[in-house]
Amino acid sequence: MNQSRRWQRTLILALLSLSVVAPLVFVSHRLKAFTSEGRQDFLDDLSSVTYRTDPLRLNAIEQEGAEELEEPQQVVYKEKDLGSTNSYISQQVNDLVESRNDGYRNNILERNESDHNKRQDQEPQKKLFMDGDEKIFNKTVAHNQNIHTQSQRMKDEVEVTDKQSGPKATQYHQSSRPQSRRGGTNQKVLEIKDQIIRAKAYLGFAPPSSNSHLVKELKLRIKEMERAVGEATKDSDLSRSALQKMRHMEASLSKANRAFPDCTSMASKFRAMNHNAEEQVRSHRQQATYLVHLAARTTPKGLHCLSMQLTADYFALRPEDRKLPHENKIHDPKLHHYAVFSDNVLACAVVVNSTVFNAKKQEKLVFHVVTNSLNLPAIRMWFLLNPPGKATVHVQSIENFEWLPKYNTFKEHNSSDPRYTSELNYLRFYLPDIFPTLNKILLFDHDVVVQKDLSGLWNANMKGKVIAAVGTCQEGETSFHRMDMFINFSDPFIAKRFDVNACTWAFGMNFFDLQQWRRHNLTDLYHRYLQMGSKRPLWNIGSLPLGWLTFYNKTMVLDRRWHILGLGYDSGVDRNEIERAAVIHYDGIRKPWLDIAMGRYRNYWTKFMKFDLPILQRCNLQA
């Protein structure tokens, strides 16, 4: 028994000795075979082993989470840069296999090694990436079913540049990457949004009642990505966890891609989603337009409060204290008379304040404010509390004009917009009747601001014309209008009497020679056109087309520096032109006293209003 055990031990020791000696013999045999040719073969084998172990070494490095997610370099590689190309692809493969097990990693590395050997066999005459390299890269990525969005965009960039086939394209891509990094990129933000859209598209393929694991996973990923991206607009706004979730989402999308491989169905789904998105955008735009117009037609709470406060203070005064000073000047034709038709307290105040502030002779200014009976106490009380220096202000109500009701056919217009139905908007056609003792008058809309002295207009030679206004017939300008835009030239009456190419002009700041007006009896002409327009469609709704017809061939066109338009609807008005203009006009719906006003122009209006007044602060009116 002891002898058999002794033999077993001897046999085991012999086998162990053989396992130690055999490798030494093998290595010594290989060393003896080191000829020049054998040495070269061994170095080739060593180079392949070195390349193969490079990704293994990278995988052994401790991962740093989201910091390793870098943008793909938008560079077109030449054949001489093949080593850097292989390094880039190996890094991509390293990212792809991080979440896989060891066996799956080895499979990828072996395939990557074979791809590397194939690239070394390519001809060096090719200057850019050729189709062979792209197929190899695509084959590797398709095998893993985990195509990263960055690598896909890199491939697309290479394909486009390859078609250009020129050194300029290479130079462009090499210089574009540092510029984009300096400016703060948003590539990852866009990629996250693309992932969310793709995930929703895949969810559309699943039955409505489906509760499968893939559906749950996609819904979970969508919620994670939506929370991760939030309101971020730049890559720097994203957290590290967001970049990690991108990888998880891409893995889920790869599963969905294998589950729904039908590209035709996917394209149809995307077209349906695109159509649905366009319909939603169109609906939102319509709602936004409606809300903006509603805001333009609604009196802000602060203005309503101000009007009520002033009205209460006005009726608290004694009757003898309600009169404005210098009312004896309101009929003097030698003074400079300005008219404003408005029911807005602040708007009237800014027109008067800006005109007085820039006038050289304030004592010659007389302002005629016409409003309705509802707002008369408030506007009168405002100028009692805030007199405009040496200028004179006269406030009267439209209800005092007993002759007006027989001409109120403009109320027949079927419109909910007060700009087209308000009596104040059509008073401009009755100036000789409203001011029978005056010879000249300058009419302002209540949404203007005066920036220069206007006394030069009173000395201008009108050459027998009735109205002086700034033209809007220069094509390319924001205020450009044509006669046929608002007037129906298909009607024989219009086509026979008016030239479609005649120069148009703007309301807002208009200088009138009332003597010439009375001589041509233009008020009666206006009434005839108004009656004709109520029977058949001759023009669009509003007072502007009526003005063009009434004052046709009786208008003197002023230099456009007198009056700049567009501050209520156009965000591109040149600031230099605004600074040079004598009068700026907030025509449009975005008035400066509304919350929807354009912020870049509002300071031209607010600087002529003292918002530190106690009554404005009580009503929470701020600049």
Secondary structure as UniProt FT lines:
FT   HELIX           2..32
FT   HELIX           36..60
FT   HELIX           65..68
FT   HELIX           79..81
FT   HELIX           82..96
FT   TURN            97..99
FT   HELIX           102..120
FT   TURN            124..125
FT   HELIX           131..144
FT   HELIX           149..164
FT   HELIX           167..183
FT   HELIX           187..205
FT   TURN            208..209
FT   HELIX           213..229
FT   TURN            230..231
FT   HELIX           235..237
FT   HELIX           240..259
FT   HELIX           263..297
FT   HELIX           301..315
FT   HELIX           319..321
FT   TURN            325..326
FT   HELIX           327..329
FT   TURN            330..331
FT   TURN            333..334
FT   STRAND          336..341
FT   HELIX           345..358
FT   HELIX           362..364
FT   STRAND          365..371
FT   TURN            373..375
FT   HELIX           376..385
FT   TURN            389..390
FT   STRAND          392..397
FT   HELIX           398..400
FT   TURN            402..403
FT   HELIX           405..412
FT   HELIX           418..421
FT   HELIX           423..426
FT   HELIX           427..430
FT   HELIX           431..434
FT   TURN            436..437
FT   STRAND          440..444
FT   TURN            446..447
FT   STRAND          448..450
FT   HELIX           455..458
FT   TURN            463..464
FT   STRAND          467..471
FT   TURN            475..476
FT   TURN            478..479
FT   HELIX           483..486
FT   TURN            489..490
FT   HELIX           492..497
FT   TURN            500..501
FT   STRAND          509..513
FT   HELIX           514..520
FT   HELIX           522..535
FT   HELIX           544..550
FT   TURN            551..553
FT   STRAND          555..558
FT   HELIX           560..562
FT   STRAND          563..564
FT   TURN            567..569
FT   TURN            571..572
FT   HELIX           575..580
FT   STRAND          583..585
FT   TURN            592..593
FT   TURN            595..596
FT   HELIX           599..606
FT   TURN            607..608
FT   TURN            611..612
FT   HELIX           614..618
FT   TURN            619..620
//
